[in-house]
Amino acid sequence: MSLLRASVTDTPPRSMTLMVALGLAESGTEVSPFWISGAFAHIARLWPLILLAKLCISLLLSLSPLSGGAVQLGIFVAVLAIDAIVMTVPRTVWFQGHKPHLQKRMMLPAVFLSGLTFSLWLSHQPPAATDTLFLAAVPELAVALLAASIFGNRRLLGISYFTGALIVSAIEKAGLAQIGLLMSCVIVMLVAALRQAMHDREHAIEGYRQELRAKRSDRLLQEHERSGRGWFWETDRQGCLTYLSDPLARTLNLSADALIGRPITDIVRPGDKKQGDGERTLGFHLSARTGFSDIPVCAALVKDEERWWSISGQPVFNEYGQFHGFRGSGTDLTEMRRSQAEVTRLAQFDSLTGLANRIQMLRSLEQAVASRHGKPGECALLMLDLDRFKSVNDTLGHPAGDALLRQVSQRLQTVVGDKGLVGRQGGDEFKILLPGGQDAKLLSHLAQAIISDVSQPYMIEGTAVVIGVSIGISSAPQDGVTADALIRNADLALYAAKGDGRGVHRFYSSDMHTDAEDRRQLEQDLRQALINDGLHLVYQPVVSSKTEQVTGYEALLRWNHPVRGAISPAVFVPIAEDTGLIAQIGEWVMRTACRDAAQWQDGIRVAVNVSPTQFANPGFPSTVMGALAASQLAPERLELEITESVFLNDDDGTDAMFSRLKGIGVRLALDDFGTGYSSLGYLKKAPFDKIKIDQSFVRGAAAKGSRNSAIIKAIVSLAEALGMDTTAEGAETQDELDLIRQLGCSHIQGYVYGRPMPMADVLARQQSAGTAAFAEGFKSSRPERKKMLRTVAVHHDGHVYNARIRNISATGALIEGLWNVPEGTLFAVEIAESQFVNATARWSKEDRTGVEFAGAIDLSSLRAAPKALAG
C-alpha cells in the first residue's frame, strides 16, 4: 500500500530532507530512530574540527599547556579527554543502542563540559595573553559558534556548550563585553530553540495527523479490497505490474508476488476492435499513454470460467514530465454480465419451461416467412393446445400444473429434435416452427407422434395424470405469407381439431374461417342465452332394475337457439368451458333442478352433474345449501354426479369437500366410472352412494364376443362389496336391458326407458303413470353412433357442398346443410382430409339428410365428442 500512501501524505521539503539525510534534524516525528542516532554520530565525526580549532587558537595565542603549571596541564588534558569522548562514544554500537532521548541526555553533559573546560583553560592563561577583548572573547566565542554550526538545528546542544563557557566567564570575572557576547549568543540560541521547538511541535502534530489519515486511508482501501467491490494495480513504464491487490490475485489462483513483474496484458486481454471491442481498447490506451475509465476487459488467466472486469487508469509522470507507468483500479463485472445474459435469456425464453417464448417464436416466424430473392419463405407452423390441462391445474393446483408443463415441454423437444424450434405461447399452448418446405405426410406423422407422446401418462406428485393435445397446422406460403396469417390460420386449424373431438391434428383449410366465425357467434349467443334464460333442463328417468319404478331423474342441459334450433351440448358445453361460463351455468342448473324436483312425488331424486371446476371451489357447498333452501328440497333427494378427475388432487382439500357435502346430506355418485385416469384407491375412502357405469361399456355389451359384459360384472361386484348402488347408462335396446339385469345392476338409465323430457312432461307422466316405467325400443343393438359437429365436403355431380355431420355410425350419418335432397341421391362425403366415403341419401327433411354408407367405416379413428353437462 506504499503507492497509495504516497498519494495521501505530504512530501517533506527538500531542506528537511537534506537535514534528515545529515542526521541534524531536531524533530524525530518523520524519521526513524536510526536517523536520530545517525545525527549524533555525524556530530562525532565532525567534532575533530572543534578540537582542531582549539589547538589552532592555542598556537595563535602562543599558549602552551605546560606554561601554566600542573593546573593548566590538567585542564588541557581534560579538554582533550572530553573532546575525545564526544568524538568516539556516539559512534559506538553501545551508544547507538540506546533510545534517542537517552542519547541526548548523554550528549548534553559532554558538550557542556567541553565548553566549560575550554573556557576554563583560556581563563587560566597568563593575563598578558588575554588582556584584550579580542584575545579574551573571540577565541572562546569562535569555537562556540563552530560547535553550534556543527550541532545544526540541535540548538539545545549549542546552548549547553555556550552555558559551559558562560559559567566559566562569569566565575572568572571576565569583562562585561565577553560575558555579554556569550550571553547574547545563549539568548539568541534559546529563542531560536524555543521557536524551533514550537515549529517542531506543530510539525509533529501535523505529521501525526497525516499519519492517521494515511492509516485511515490504508484501512479504507484495504477494506474496499477485502469486500470485493474493487481492486488496485500499478505498472512501470514497460507495462509490467509493480503492484496488484491480493483479492484479485486470489481470483486468479495466484499470489500477488507471482504476478509482479509480468505485463498487465498477461492477466487481461487488451481487446480487439475487430471483435466488437470498439476503437479505443485497453491496448490502445496503454500504447498511447492516455487515461481511460471503466473499460470492460476479459480475464486472460482464468480458464475454468469467463470473468469480466471494468478497469480505469491514469498515466503517472514525474515533475520533469517523464512517463513512469500507469496506476488505476478495477471492479468485477462478471455477475453483472451474467445478470445481463440472464435478462437477455428471459427476454427470449420461457422462464418455466426453458422453451422459446412468444417474442422469440414470433421473430423466428417472421424471419422464416421473409421473402428471399423475390420468393416467399417456406415453413410450417404447428399450434398445440393441451386437452384436460385446466382440470389438472384446478384440482392438483398450479405447482403441479407447472410441473406438468415442464414435462410436456421435454417430450416436445425430444420428438421435434433439431427439425424445428419449440416454443411456449402461454398457458397450456405451444408452438412448433419447422423452417423450409414441409411435406404434408411428414407433418402428419410428426403431429401424430407428438399426440402419442404427450398422451402417455405423467407422474405428478405421486399421482398418474393423463392429458391429451390437439394440433392445428398451417404452412407458408400456401396458407399465408405473413406471420400473422400463419398464426391465425394455424389457430383456426387448432379449433377445428378441438371441435372434432380433441386429441387429433388438423391442417388449415379455407372453410375453417366459416367455422371460426360460427363458433364466435355461438359464444356470443350463449352469453345472451344465459342472460335471457335461453337455456333449459330436460330430465331422463333412472329406473330400478328390480321394481321397474322410476327412482329419479338426471338433469340434462339443453339450448334451443332462436335461429339455429336445438344445439347439442357437445357443441356449446366446450365453448362454455373455454370461455369460463361453465361455473355460472352449473350454478343455474343446480338451482333449477332443485326447484323442479321439489314439485315431484316424494322420494324421487334429481341427479346433477358437477364439473371439476365447481367441485374445486370452496364455496360450492354453500351453493348446494342455497339451492336446497330456496327450493325446500330434502337433501337426500339431491344426487351429485362427480367424475374421477376430481381425484387428481387427492389431498386434504378433496377429503374436506366430500365431508362437507356429506354433512349437508346429499347423495354422491361417481360418474363415467372406468373412463377416467385415476387409481381405484380413492374408492376406499370416498363416501360415494352410487357408481355410474359409462355408456361406452353398456352399448354393444349384448353383442356376441363383446368383453363389455365382463367389465360391467366386475364393476357391479366391486360396488356391491363397497355397499354402493350401480347405474348403467346408455341402455337403448331390449337385449342390453336383459343383460344389465342379469349382471345385477341396481339401476338403469337410457332410451330404453325414455328419452330426456321437459319438466311439464315429467309432471304429466307422474300424474298418469306414477313412478311406473315401461321398456321400449329395438330388440337388439344398433351400430354404434357418435355425436359430433364436423364440417364436411359433399361431392355430387361435379359440385362441392359444405355440410355438417351431427352424428355418425359405421354404416351411416346424419348430415345438416343440404335442403330437400331426393331419396337415393349418391354422394361422395369427405369425412376427413383426403378420406372419402360413398353414401346414398335414405331420407331428407328440410336441411337434414340421413345417408347410408356404401361400406362400413372404422369409427376408432374418430374420437367421441366430450360429455357435456347433459351427458
Sequence and secondary structure as in RCSB ss.txt:
>XXXX:A:sequence
MSLLRASVTDTPPRSMTLMVALGLAESGTEVSPFWISGAFAHIARLWPLILLAKLCISLLLSLSPLSGGAVQLGI
FVAVLAIDAIVMTVPRTVWFQGHKPHLQKRMMLPAVFLSGLTFSLWLSHQPPAATDTLFLAAVPELAVALLAASI
FGNRRLLGISYFTGALIVSAIEKAGLAQIGLLMSCVIVMLVAALRQAMHDREHAIEGYRQELRAKRSDRLLQEHE
RSGRGWFWETDRQGCLTYLSDPLARTLNLSADALIGRPITDIVRPGDKKQGDGERTLGFHLSARTGFSDIPVCAA
LVKDEERWWSISGQPVFNEYGQFHGFRGSGTDLTEMRRSQAEVTRLAQFDSLTGLANRIQMLRSLEQAVASRHGK
PGECALLMLDLDRFKSVNDTLGHPAGDALLRQVSQRLQTVVGDKGLVGRQGGDEFKILLPGGQDAKLLSHLAQAI
ISDVSQPYMIEGTAVVIGVSIGISSAPQDGVTADALIRNADLALYAAKGDGRGVHRFYSSDMHTDAEDRRQLEQD
LRQALINDGLHLVYQPVVSSKTEQVTGYEALLRWNHPVRGAISPAVFVPIAEDTGLIAQIGEWVMRTACRDAAQW
QDGIRVAVNVSPTQFANPGFPSTVMGALAASQLAPERLELEITESVFLNDDDGTDAMFSRLKGIGVRLALDDFGT
GYSSLGYLKKAPFDKIKIDQSFVRGAAAKGSRNSAIIKAIVSLAEALGMDTTAEGAETQDELDLIRQLGCSHIQG
YVYGRPMPMADVLARQQSAGTAAFAEGFKSSRPERKKMLRTVAVHHDGHVYNARIRNISATGALIEGLWNVPEGT
LFAVEIAESQFVNATARWSKEDRTGVEFAGAIDLSSLRAAPKALAG
>XXXX:A:secstr
 HHHHTTTS    HHHHHHHHHT  S  SSS HHHHHHHHHHHHHHTHHHHHHHHHHHHHTT  TTTT HHHHHH
HHHHHHHHHHHHHGGGSHHHHTS HHHHHHHHHHHHHHHHHHHHHHHHTS GGGS SHHHHHHHHHHHHHHHHHH
HTT HHHHHHHHHHHHHHHHHTT  HHHHHHHHHHHHHHHHHHHHHHHHHHHHHHHHHHHHHHHHHHHHHHHHHH
HTTS EEEEE TTSBEEEE HHHHHHTTS HHHHTTSBGGGTB    GGGT  SS HHHHHHHT  EEEEEEEBS
S  SS  EEEEEEEEEE TT  EEEEEEEEEE HHHHHHHHHHHHHHHB TTT SB HHHHHHHHHHHHS BTTB
   EEEEEEEEESHHHHHHHH HHHHHHHHHHHHHHHHHHHGGGSEEEEEETTEEEEEEES   HHHHHHHHHHH
HHHHTS EEETTEEE  EEEEEEEEETTT SSHHHHHHHHHHHHHHHHHTTSS EEE  TTHHHHHHHHHHHHHH
HHHHHHTT EEEEEEEEEETTT BEEEEEEEEEEEETTTEEE HHHHHHHHHHHT HHHHHHHHHHHHHHHHTTS
 TT EEEEEE HHHHH TTHHHHHHHHHHHHT  GGGEEEEEEGGGGGG SHHHHHHHHHHHHHT EEEEEEETS
SS  GGGGGT   SEEEE HHHHTTTTSTT SHHHHHHHHHHHHHHTT EEEEE   SHHHHHHHHHHT SEEES
GGG   B HHHHHHHHHHHTTB    S SS    EEEEEEEEEEEETTEEEEEEEEEEESSEEEEES  S  TT 
EEEEEEETTEEEEEEEEEEETTEEEEEESS   GGGS      TT 
